[in-house]
Amino acid sequence: MPTFYVPRVREQHYDAFHRVLKDDVPQTHAQWRDRQLRQEVQLSSGWESPVKLIEVEIDPDEFARYCDRTNSNYTIETLYRLATEKASAKKND
């Protein structure tokens, strides 16, 4: 079963993410959650076998440190990469 890691952003942190990600994310946290749910359905329907989606909580400070450490731009792709790397590191502990 393929496993995909998706960033979970708490509502109280959403404005901070929205300020740095700008056009990469919707205006509100509710729209963010709706978009994630639609993406999860699309992703799940693209595989013959079931897909396991795991949310990984990311906070704004952690994201900023990750971008600085990896010399990455503040993008939605970087946010998803951090979620994947964080989950993979936890799995290997």
Gaussian input, Z-matrix of N, CA and C with variables (Angstrom, degrees):
# hf/3-21g

backbone

0 1
 N
 C     1     B1
 C     2     B2     1     A1
 N     3     B3     2     A2     1     D1
 C     4     B4     3     A3     2     D2
 C     5     B5     4     A4     3     D3
 N     6     B6     5     A5     4     D4
 C     7     B7     6     A6     5     D5
 C     8     B8     7     A7     6     D6
 N     9     B9     8     A8     7     D7
 C    10    B10     9     A9     8     D8
 C    11    B11    10    A10     9     D9
 N    12    B12    11    A11    10    D10
 C    13    B13    12    A12    11    D11
 C    14    B14    13    A13    12    D12
 N    15    B15    14    A14    13    D13
 C    16    B16    15    A15    14    D14
 C    17    B17    16    A16    15    D15
 N    18    B18    17    A17    16    D16
 C    19    B19    18    A18    17    D17
 C    20    B20    19    A19    18    D18
 N    21    B21    20    A20    19    D19
 C    22    B22    21    A21    20    D20
 C    23    B23    22    A22    21    D21
 N    24    B24    23    A23    22    D22
 C    25    B25    24    A24    23    D23
 C    26    B26    25    A25    24    D24
 N    27    B27    26    A26    25    D25
 C    28    B28    27    A27    26    D26
 C    29    B29    28    A28    27    D27
 N    30    B30    29    A29    28    D28
 C    31    B31    30    A30    29    D29
 C    32    B32    31    A31    30    D30
 N    33    B33    32    A32    31    D31
 C    34    B34    33    A33    32    D32
 C    35    B35    34    A34    33    D33
 N    36    B36    35    A35    34    D34
 C    37    B37    36    A36    35    D35
 C    38    B38    37    A37    36    D36
 N    39    B39    38    A38    37    D37
 C    40    B40    39    A39    38    D38
 C    41    B41    40    A40    39    D39
 N    42    B42    41    A41    40    D40
 C    43    B43    42    A42    41    D41
 C    44    B44    43    A43    42    D42
 N    45    B45    44    A44    43    D43
 C    46    B46    45    A45    44    D44
 C    47    B47    46    A46    45    D45
 N    48    B48    47    A47    46    D46
 C    49    B49    48    A48    47    D47
 C    50    B50    49    A49    48    D48
 N    51    B51    50    A50    49    D49
 C    52    B52    51    A51    50    D50
 C    53    B53    52    A52    51    D51
 N    54    B54    53    A53    52    D52
 C    55    B55    54    A54    53    D53
 C    56    B56    55    A55    54    D54
 N    57    B57    56    A56    55    D55
 C    58    B58    57    A57    56    D56
 C    59    B59    58    A58    57    D57
 N    60    B60    59    A59    58    D58
 C    61    B61    60    A60    59    D59
 C    62    B62    61    A61    60    D60
 N    63    B63    62    A62    61    D61
 C    64    B64    63    A63    62    D62
 C    65    B65    64    A64    63    D63
 N    66    B66    65    A65    64    D64
 C    67    B67    66    A66    65    D65
 C    68    B68    67    A67    66    D66
 N    69    B69    68    A68    67    D67
 C    70    B70    69    A69    68    D68
 C    71    B71    70    A70    69    D69
 N    72    B72    71    A71    70    D70
 C    73    B73    72    A72    71    D71
 C    74    B74    73    A73    72    D72
 N    75    B75    74    A74    73    D73
 C    76    B76    75    A75    74    D74
 C    77    B77    76    A76    75    D75
 N    78    B78    77    A77    76    D76
 C    79    B79    78    A78    77    D77
 C    80    B80    79    A79    78    D78
 N    81    B81    80    A80    79    D79
 C    82    B82    81    A81    80    D80
 C    83    B83    82    A82    81    D81
 N    84    B84    83    A83    82    D82
 C    85    B85    84    A84    83    D83
 C    86    B86    85    A85    84    D84
 N    87    B87    86    A86    85    D85
 C    88    B88    87    A87    86    D86
 C    89    B89    88    A88    87    D87
 N    90    B90    89    A89    88    D88
 C    91    B91    90    A90    89    D89
 C    92    B92    91    A91    90    D90
 N    93    B93    92    A92    91    D91
 C    94    B94    93    A93    92    D92
 C    95    B95    94    A94    93    D93
 N    96    B96    95    A95    94    D94
 C    97    B97    96    A96    95    D95
 C    98    B98    97    A97    96    D96
 N    99    B99    98    A98    97    D97
 C   100   B100    99    A99    98    D98
 C   101   B101   100   A100    99    D99
 N   102   B102   101   A101   100   D100
 C   103   B103   102   A102   101   D101
 C   104   B104   103   A103   102   D102
 N   105   B105   104   A104   103   D103
 C   106   B106   105   A105   104   D104
 C   107   B107   106   A106   105   D105
 N   108   B108   107   A107   106   D106
 C   109   B109   108   A108   107   D107
 C   110   B110   109   A109   108   D108
 N   111   B111   110   A110   109   D109
 C   112   B112   111   A111   110   D110
 C   113   B113   112   A112   111   D111
 N   114   B114   113   A113   112   D112
 C   115   B115   114   A114   113   D113
 C   116   B116   115   A115   114   D114
 N   117   B117   116   A116   115   D115
 C   118   B118   117   A117   116   D116
 C   119   B119   118   A118   117   D117
 N   120   B120   119   A119   118   D118
 C   121   B121   120   A120   119   D119
 C   122   B122   121   A121   120   D120
 N   123   B123   122   A122   121   D121
 C   124   B124   123   A123   122   D122
 C   125   B125   124   A124   123   D123
 N   126   B126   125   A125   124   D124
 C   127   B127   126   A126   125   D125
 C   128   B128   127   A127   126   D126
 N   129   B129   128   A128   127   D127
 C   130   B130   129   A129   128   D128
 C   131   B131   130   A130   129   D129
 N   132   B132   131   A131   130   D130
 C   133   B133   132   A132   131   D131
 C   134   B134   133   A133   132   D132
 N   135   B135   134   A134   133   D133
 C   136   B136   135   A135   134   D134
 C   137   B137   136   A136   135   D135
 N   138   B138   137   A137   136   D136
 C   139   B139   138   A138   137   D137
 C   140   B140   139   A139   138   D138
 N   141   B141   140   A140   139   D139
 C   142   B142   141   A141   140   D140
 C   143   B143   142   A142   141   D141
 N   144   B144   143   A143   142   D142
 C   145   B145   144   A144   143   D143
 C   146   B146   145   A145   144   D144
 N   147   B147   146   A146   145   D145
 C   148   B148   147   A147   146   D146
 C   149   B149   148   A148   147   D147
 N   150   B150   149   A149   148   D148
 C   151   B151   150   A150   149   D149
 C   152   B152   151   A151   150   D150
 N   153   B153   152   A152   151   D151
 C   154   B154   153   A153   152   D152
 C   155   B155   154   A154   153   D153
 N   156   B156   155   A155   154   D154
 C   157   B157   156   A156   155   D155
 C   158   B158   157   A157   156   D156
 N   159   B159   158   A158   157   D157
 C   160   B160   159   A159   158   D158
 C   161   B161   160   A160   159   D159
 N   162   B162   161   A161   160   D160
 C   163   B163   162   A162   161   D161
 C   164   B164   163   A163   162   D162
 N   165   B165   164   A164   163   D163
 C   166   B166   165   A165   164   D164
 C   167   B167   166   A166   165   D165
 N   168   B168   167   A167   166   D166
 C   169   B169   168   A168   167   D167
 C   170   B170   169   A169   168   D168
 N   171   B171   170   A170   169   D169
 C   172   B172   171   A171   170   D170
 C   173   B173   172   A172   171   D171
 N   174   B174   173   A173   172   D172
 C   175   B175   174   A174   173   D173
 C   176   B176   175   A175   174   D174
 N   177   B177   176   A176   175   D175
 C   178   B178   177   A177   176   D176
 C   179   B179   178   A178   177   D177
 N   180   B180   179   A179   178   D178
 C   181   B181   180   A180   179   D179
 C   182   B182   181   A181   180   D180
 N   183   B183   182   A182   181   D181
 C   184   B184   183   A183   182   D182
 C   185   B185   184   A184   183   D183
 N   186   B186   185   A185   184   D184
 C   187   B187   186   A186   185   D185
 C   188   B188   187   A187   186   D186
 N   189   B189   188   A188   187   D187
 C   190   B190   189   A189   188   D188
 C   191   B191   190   A190   189   D189
 N   192   B192   191   A191   190   D190
 C   193   B193   192   A192   191   D191
 C   194   B194   193   A193   192   D192
 N   195   B195   194   A194   193   D193
 C   196   B196   195   A195   194   D194
 C   197   B197   196   A196   195   D195
 N   198   B198   197   A197   196   D196
 C   199   B199   198   A198   197   D197
 C   200   B200   199   A199   198   D198
 N   201   B201   200   A200   199   D199
 C   202   B202   201   A201   200   D200
 C   203   B203   202   A202   201   D201
 N   204   B204   203   A203   202   D202
 C   205   B205   204   A204   203   D203
 C   206   B206   205   A205   204   D204
 N   207   B207   206   A206   205   D205
 C   208   B208   207   A207   206   D206
 C   209   B209   208   A208   207   D207
 N   210   B210   209   A209   208   D208
 C   211   B211   210   A210   209   D209
 C   212   B212   211   A211   210   D210
 N   213   B213   212   A212   211   D211
 C   214   B214   213   A213   212   D212
 C   215   B215   214   A214   213   D213
 N   216   B216   215   A215   214   D214
 C   217   B217   216   A216   215   D215
 C   218   B218   217   A217   216   D216
 N   219   B219   218   A218   217   D217
 C   220   B220   219   A219   218   D218
 C   221   B221   220   A220   219   D219
 N   222   B222   221   A221   220   D220
 C   223   B223   222   A222   221   D221
 C   224   B224   223   A223   222   D222
 N   225   B225   224   A224   223   D223
 C   226   B226   225   A225   224   D224
 C   227   B227   226   A226   225   D225
 N   228   B228   227   A227   226   D226
 C   229   B229   228   A228   227   D227
 C   230   B230   229   A229   228   D228
 N   231   B231   230   A230   229   D229
 C   232   B232   231   A231   230   D230
 C   233   B233   232   A232   231   D231
 N   234   B234   233   A233   232   D232
 C   235   B235   234   A234   233   D233
 C   236   B236   235   A235   234   D234
 N   237   B237   236   A236   235   D235
 C   238   B238   237   A237   236   D236
 C   239   B239   238   A238   237   D237
 N   240   B240   239   A239   238   D238
 C   241   B241   240   A240   239   D239
 C   242   B242   241   A241   240   D240
 N   243   B243   242   A242   241   D241
 C   244   B244   243   A243   242   D242
 C   245   B245   244   A244   243   D243
 N   246   B246   245   A245   244   D244
 C   247   B247   246   A246   245   D245
 C   248   B248   247   A247   246   D246
 N   249   B249   248   A248   247   D247
 C   250   B250   249   A249   248   D248
 C   251   B251   250   A250   249   D249
 N   252   B252   251   A251   250   D250
 C   253   B253   252   A252   251   D251
 C   254   B254   253   A253   252   D252
 N   255   B255   254   A254   253   D253
 C   256   B256   255   A255   254   D254
 C   257   B257   256   A256   255   D255
 N   258   B258   257   A257   256   D256
 C   259   B259   258   A258   257   D257
 C   260   B260   259   A259   258   D258
 N   261   B261   260   A260   259   D259
 C   262   B262   261   A261   260   D260
 C   263   B263   262   A262   261   D261
 N   264   B264   263   A263   262   D262
 C   265   B265   264   A264   263   D263
 C   266   B266   265   A265   264   D264
 N   267   B267   266   A266   265   D265
 C   268   B268   267   A267   266   D266
 C   269   B269   268   A268   267   D267
 N   270   B270   269   A269   268   D268
 C   271   B271   270   A270   269   D269
 C   272   B272   271   A271   270   D270
 N   273   B273   272   A272   271   D271
 C   274   B274   273   A273   272   D272
 C   275   B275   274   A274   273   D273
 N   276   B276   275   A275   274   D274
 C   277   B277   276   A276   275   D275
 C   278   B278   277   A277   276   D276

   B1=1.4380
   B2=1.5362
   B3=1.3250
   B4=1.4668
   B5=1.5305
   B6=1.3203
   B7=1.4615
   B8=1.5248
   B9=1.3159
   B10=1.4551
   B11=1.5189
   B12=1.3246
   B13=1.4563
   B14=1.5229
   B15=1.3217
   B16=1.4590
   B17=1.5281
   B18=1.3316
   B19=1.4582
   B20=1.5267
   B21=1.3159
   B22=1.4660
   B23=1.5166
   B24=1.3185
   B25=1.4529
   B26=1.5268
   B27=1.3146
   B28=1.4668
   B29=1.5277
   B30=1.3181
   B31=1.4592
   B32=1.5299
   B33=1.3277
   B34=1.4645
   B35=1.5302
   B36=1.3344
   B37=1.4618
   B38=1.5264
   B39=1.3197
   B40=1.4552
   B41=1.5312
   B42=1.3248
   B43=1.4732
   B44=1.5251
   B45=1.3201
   B46=1.4730
   B47=1.5269
   B48=1.3263
   B49=1.4641
   B50=1.5275
   B51=1.3175
   B52=1.4602
   B53=1.5309
   B54=1.3218
   B55=1.4718
   B56=1.5286
   B57=1.3296
   B58=1.4717
   B59=1.5269
   B60=1.3293
   B61=1.4727
   B62=1.5315
   B63=1.2957
   B64=1.4590
   B65=1.5184
   B66=1.3303
   B67=1.4651
   B68=1.5247
   B69=1.3387
   B70=1.4704
   B71=1.5204
   B72=1.3425
   B73=1.4683
   B74=1.5243
   B75=1.3308
   B76=1.4655
   B77=1.5327
   B78=1.3188
   B79=1.4648
   B80=1.5281
   B81=1.3328
   B82=1.4649
   B83=1.5318
   B84=1.3106
   B85=1.4641
   B86=1.5246
   B87=1.3224
   B88=1.4746
   B89=1.5315
   B90=1.3223
   B91=1.4690
   B92=1.5220
   B93=1.3229
   B94=1.4705
   B95=1.5210
   B96=1.3432
   B97=1.4660
   B98=1.5238
   B99=1.3260
   B100=1.4662
   B101=1.5256
   B102=1.3337
   B103=1.4635
   B104=1.5291
   B105=1.3274
   B106=1.4629
   B107=1.5193
   B108=1.3291
   B109=1.4617
   B110=1.5257
   B111=1.3263
   B112=1.4795
   B113=1.5224
   B114=1.3320
   B115=1.4682
   B116=1.5248
   B117=1.3173
   B118=1.4582
   B119=1.5188
   B120=1.3256
   B121=1.4686
   B122=1.5227
   B123=1.3388
   B124=1.4623
   B125=1.5246
   B126=1.3081
   B127=1.4595
   B128=1.5256
   B129=1.3165
   B130=1.4652
   B131=1.5247
   B132=1.3200
   B133=1.4653
   B134=1.5261
   B135=1.3267
   B136=1.4573
   B137=1.5209
   B138=1.3303
   B139=1.4599
   B140=1.5270
   B141=1.3204
   B142=1.4627
   B143=1.5193
   B144=1.3304
   B145=1.4622
   B146=1.5297
   B147=1.3283
   B148=1.4718
   B149=1.5277
   B150=1.3026
   B151=1.4511
   B152=1.5228
   B153=1.3173
   B154=1.4584
   B155=1.5237
   B156=1.3367
   B157=1.4488
   B158=1.5229
   B159=1.3134
   B160=1.4640
   B161=1.5214
   B162=1.3275
   B163=1.4517
   B164=1.5232
   B165=1.3163
   B166=1.4599
   B167=1.5209
   B168=1.3242
   B169=1.4591
   B170=1.5254
   B171=1.3226
   B172=1.4602
   B173=1.5295
   B174=1.3305
   B175=1.4608
   B176=1.5318
   B177=1.3286
   B178=1.4658
   B179=1.5249
   B180=1.3345
   B181=1.4649
   B182=1.5251
   B183=1.3072
   B184=1.4664
   B185=1.5276
   B186=1.3289
   B187=1.4574
   B188=1.5274
   B189=1.3318
   B190=1.4687
   B191=1.5273
   B192=1.3363
   B193=1.4690
   B194=1.5235
   B195=1.3248
   B196=1.4635
   B197=1.5409
   B198=1.3236
   B199=1.4686
   B200=1.5246
   B201=1.3198
   B202=1.4706
   B203=1.5232
   B204=1.3337
   B205=1.4663
   B206=1.5251
   B207=1.3208
   B208=1.4636
   B209=1.5279
   B210=1.3330
   B211=1.4621
   B212=1.5335
   B213=1.3328
   B214=1.4638
   B215=1.5171
   B216=1.3113
   B217=1.4582
   B218=1.5258
   B219=1.3169
   B220=1.4600
   B221=1.5260
   B222=1.3277
   B223=1.4660
   B224=1.5196
   B225=1.3075
   B226=1.4639
   B227=1.5268
   B228=1.3250
   B229=1.4634
   B230=1.5266
   B231=1.3274
   B232=1.4633
   B233=1.5218
   B234=1.3218
   B235=1.4656
   B236=1.5278
   B237=1.3194
   B238=1.4761
   B239=1.5299
   B240=1.3251
   B241=1.4634
   B242=1.5323
   B243=1.3361
   B244=1.4599
   B245=1.5324
   B246=1.3085
   B247=1.4637
   B248=1.5232
   B249=1.3023
   B250=1.4639
   B251=1.5235
   B252=1.3205
   B253=1.4650
   B254=1.5257
   B255=1.3274
   B256=1.4689
   B257=1.5236
   B258=1.3126
   B259=1.4670
   B260=1.5225
   B261=1.3118
   B262=1.4727
   B263=1.5224
   B264=1.3258
   B265=1.4697
   B266=1.5277
   B267=1.3245
   B268=1.4704
   B269=1.5217
   B270=1.3409
   B271=1.4630
   B272=1.5223
   B273=1.3255
   B274=1.4645
   B275=1.5328
   B276=1.3467
   B277=1.4744
   B278=1.5108
   A1=108.52
   A2=117.17
   A3=119.71
   A4=110.98
   A5=116.29
   A6=121.94
   A7=108.80
   A8=115.30
   A9=121.98
   A10=108.60
   A11=115.83
   A12=121.83
   A13=108.74
   A14=115.52
   A15=120.62
   A16=109.10
   A17=116.83
   A18=118.81
   A19=111.99
   A20=114.67
   A21=120.80
   A22=106.69
   A23=115.83
   A24=122.67
   A25=107.59
   A26=116.00
   A27=119.57
   A28=110.32
   A29=114.76
   A30=120.08
   A31=111.89
   A32=117.22
   A33=119.64
   A34=112.44
   A35=117.91
   A36=121.74
   A37=113.10
   A38=116.71
   A39=119.55
   A40=112.80
   A41=118.00
   A42=119.49
   A43=111.51
   A44=116.93
   A45=120.37
   A46=110.41
   A47=117.19
   A48=120.21
   A49=110.42
   A50=116.34
   A51=120.02
   A52=111.18
   A53=117.89
   A54=120.83
   A55=111.81
   A56=117.73
   A57=118.85
   A58=112.95
   A59=117.17
   A60=119.69
   A61=112.39
   A62=117.28
   A63=125.39
   A64=113.58
   A65=117.13
   A66=121.41
   A67=113.70
   A68=117.28
   A69=119.87
   A70=112.84
   A71=116.71
   A72=120.24
   A73=110.01
   A74=117.08
   A75=120.08
   A76=112.16
   A77=116.25
   A78=122.48
   A79=113.66
   A80=117.83
   A81=120.43
   A82=111.60
   A83=114.74
   A84=121.05
   A85=110.66
   A86=117.05
   A87=120.50
   A88=110.50
   A89=116.84
   A90=119.96
   A91=110.73
   A92=117.34
   A93=122.27
   A94=109.97
   A95=117.00
   A96=121.25
   A97=110.50
   A98=117.65
   A99=121.01
   A100=110.42
   A101=116.43
   A102=120.00
   A103=110.84
   A104=117.22
   A105=119.82
   A106=111.20
   A107=117.28
   A108=120.20
   A109=111.02
   A110=117.44
   A111=120.70
   A112=110.70
   A113=116.81
   A114=120.28
   A115=110.82
   A116=116.56
   A117=120.01
   A118=111.05
   A119=116.92
   A120=120.92
   A121=109.71
   A122=117.30
   A123=121.13
   A124=110.86
   A125=116.52
   A126=121.14
   A127=110.45
   A128=116.47
   A129=120.98
   A130=111.56
   A131=116.80
   A132=119.53
   A133=111.88
   A134=117.69
   A135=120.68
   A136=114.11
   A137=117.73
   A138=121.82
   A139=110.30
   A140=115.22
   A141=119.27
   A142=111.19
   A143=116.32
   A144=120.38
   A145=109.48
   A146=116.67
   A147=119.29
   A148=111.25
   A149=115.40
   A150=123.10
   A151=108.38
   A152=115.91
   A153=120.69
   A154=108.06
   A155=116.27
   A156=121.98
   A157=108.45
   A158=116.19
   A159=121.09
   A160=108.50
   A161=115.54
   A162=120.26
   A163=109.75
   A164=115.35
   A165=122.33
   A166=107.47
   A167=115.81
   A168=119.22
   A169=111.00
   A170=113.92
   A171=121.99
   A172=107.09
   A173=116.70
   A174=118.21
   A175=108.98
   A176=117.36
   A177=120.32
   A178=114.09
   A179=117.86
   A180=120.32
   A181=111.37
   A182=115.80
   A183=120.97
   A184=110.33
   A185=116.19
   A186=120.90
   A187=110.76
   A188=116.89
   A189=120.59
   A190=111.05
   A191=117.30
   A192=120.37
   A193=111.00
   A194=116.48
   A195=120.98
   A196=110.28
   A197=116.95
   A198=120.56
   A199=110.31
   A200=116.60
   A201=119.98
   A202=110.92
   A203=116.17
   A204=120.91
   A205=112.47
   A206=116.33
   A207=120.49
   A208=112.64
   A209=115.29
   A210=120.83
   A211=110.89
   A212=115.17
   A213=122.04
   A214=110.82
   A215=115.71
   A216=121.14
   A217=109.66
   A218=115.04
   A219=121.35
   A220=107.89
   A221=116.41
   A222=121.83
   A223=109.76
   A224=114.73
   A225=119.51
   A226=110.56
   A227=116.63
   A228=120.46
   A229=110.57
   A230=116.59
   A231=120.52
   A232=110.35
   A233=117.22
   A234=121.22
   A235=110.86
   A236=117.07
   A237=120.75
   A238=110.85
   A239=117.35
   A240=120.07
   A241=110.84
   A242=116.37
   A243=119.92
   A244=110.45
   A245=118.04
   A246=120.91
   A247=110.72
   A248=116.83
   A249=121.09
   A250=111.27
   A251=117.25
   A252=120.47
   A253=111.61
   A254=116.70
   A255=120.34
   A256=110.48
   A257=116.99
   A258=120.67
   A259=111.02
   A260=116.88
   A261=120.34
   A262=110.72
   A263=117.28
   A264=121.02
   A265=110.87
   A266=116.17
   A267=120.53
   A268=111.19
   A269=114.52
   A270=120.60
   A271=111.52
   A272=115.38
   A273=120.38
   A274=113.56
   A275=116.96
   A276=119.67
   A277=112.45
   D1=120.48
   D2=178.45
   D3=-64.54
   D4=141.61
   D5=179.00
   D6=-118.20
   D7=132.60
   D8=177.56
   D9=-125.20
   D10=140.44
   D11=-179.99
   D12=-107.47
   D13=130.53
   D14=-179.24
   D15=-123.23
   D16=142.19
   D17=-179.17
   D18=-70.72
   D19=136.51
   D20=172.91
   D21=-107.84
   D22=121.62
   D23=-179.85
   D24=-113.22
   D25=121.29
   D26=177.68
   D27=-66.78
   D28=149.45
   D29=-177.90
   D30=-57.62
   D31=-39.70
   D32=-177.93
   D33=-69.50
   D34=-16.08
   D35=177.94
   D36=-99.03
   D37=-6.60
   D38=-170.38
   D39=-61.73
   D40=-41.45
   D41=-178.82
   D42=-58.86
   D43=-39.37
   D44=178.99
   D45=-62.82
   D46=-42.76
   D47=177.40
   D48=-66.09
   D49=-41.55
   D50=-178.56
   D51=-62.24
   D52=-37.06
   D53=179.27
   D54=-63.15
   D55=-38.23
   D56=-176.94
   D57=-90.77
   D58=-28.09
   D59=-178.13
   D60=-93.28
   D61=-15.75
   D62=175.40
   D63=44.66
   D64=-109.29
   D65=-173.64
   D66=-74.12
   D67=-8.93
   D68=179.47
   D69=-75.10
   D70=-17.07
   D71=-177.43
   D72=-130.61
   D73=155.03
   D74=178.49
   D75=-66.93
   D76=171.54
   D77=-178.02
   D78=-66.01
   D79=-37.00
   D80=-173.42
   D81=-121.86
   D82=159.71
   D83=177.17
   D84=-63.09
   D85=-39.61
   D86=179.01
   D87=-60.32
   D88=-41.64
   D89=177.39
   D90=-66.47
   D91=-37.10
   D92=176.16
   D93=-58.83
   D94=-49.70
   D95=-178.94
   D96=-62.61
   D97=-42.42
   D98=178.53
   D99=-61.05
   D100=-43.93
   D101=-179.99
   D102=-64.59
   D103=-40.23
   D104=178.20
   D105=-63.23
   D106=-42.20
   D107=179.03
   D108=-62.33
   D109=-42.20
   D110=177.42
   D111=-62.87
   D112=-42.13
   D113=179.36
   D114=-64.50
   D115=-38.46
   D116=179.51
   D117=-64.55
   D118=-40.79
   D119=177.82
   D120=-64.28
   D121=-44.73
   D122=179.04
   D123=-62.29
   D124=-43.54
   D125=-179.77
   D126=-63.21
   D127=-44.84
   D128=-178.83
   D129=-63.98
   D130=-35.65
   D131=-177.13
   D132=-76.30
   D133=-12.74
   D134=-178.37
   D135=-85.62
   D136=-0.20
   D137=-177.91
   D138=-119.80
   D139=147.10
   D140=177.71
   D141=-73.25
   D142=-35.15
   D143=179.00
   D144=-99.86
   D145=163.75
   D146=178.88
   D147=-59.86
   D148=151.17
   D149=-179.97
   D150=-114.22
   D151=138.07
   D152=177.85
   D153=-103.37
   D154=120.08
   D155=178.62
   D156=-109.34
   D157=125.98
   D158=-178.28
   D159=-120.33
   D160=124.29
   D161=176.76
   D162=-82.33
   D163=136.75
   D164=179.77
   D165=-122.75
   D166=118.25
   D167=-177.33
   D168=-71.34
   D169=131.49
   D170=179.20
   D171=-127.73
   D172=132.52
   D173=175.38
   D174=-107.29
   D175=162.31
   D176=-174.02
   D177=-59.75
   D178=-40.69
   D179=-179.85
   D180=-64.65
   D181=-40.84
   D182=178.19
   D183=-61.93
   D184=-42.08
   D185=179.04
   D186=-63.77
   D187=-44.37
   D188=179.33
   D189=-62.49
   D190=-43.33
   D191=178.17
   D192=-62.22
   D193=-41.70
   D194=179.58
   D195=-62.58
   D196=-45.84
   D197=179.93
   D198=-61.65
   D199=-42.39
   D200=179.26
   D201=-65.52
   D202=-46.01
   D203=-176.93
   D204=-64.42
   D205=-37.33
   D206=-176.48
   D207=-98.00
   D208=1.82
   D209=-178.03
   D210=55.29
   D211=42.98
   D212=-177.90
   D213=-102.30
   D214=152.25
   D215=173.27
   D216=-74.47
   D217=156.03
   D218=176.57
   D219=-80.36
   D220=90.55
   D221=-179.17
   D222=-132.45
   D223=165.12
   D224=177.52
   D225=-64.81
   D226=-33.83
   D227=178.19
   D228=-63.59
   D229=-39.72
   D230=178.10
   D231=-65.80
   D232=-38.36
   D233=177.89
   D234=-61.85
   D235=-44.10
   D236=177.82
   D237=-67.29
   D238=-37.57
   D239=178.09
   D240=-63.61
   D241=-40.87
   D242=176.97
   D243=-61.85
   D244=-43.27
   D245=178.63
   D246=-58.75
   D247=-43.99
   D248=179.77
   D249=-65.73
   D250=-45.91
   D251=-179.32
   D252=-66.01
   D253=-39.70
   D254=179.37
   D255=-64.05
   D256=-44.55
   D257=179.57
   D258=-66.37
   D259=-41.13
   D260=179.78
   D261=-64.18
   D262=-40.65
   D263=178.95
   D264=-64.76
   D265=-40.06
   D266=178.87
   D267=-65.41
   D268=-38.45
   D269=-179.70
   D270=-64.30
   D271=-33.23
   D272=-177.90
   D273=-85.16
   D274=-6.98
   D275=178.21
   D276=-71.66

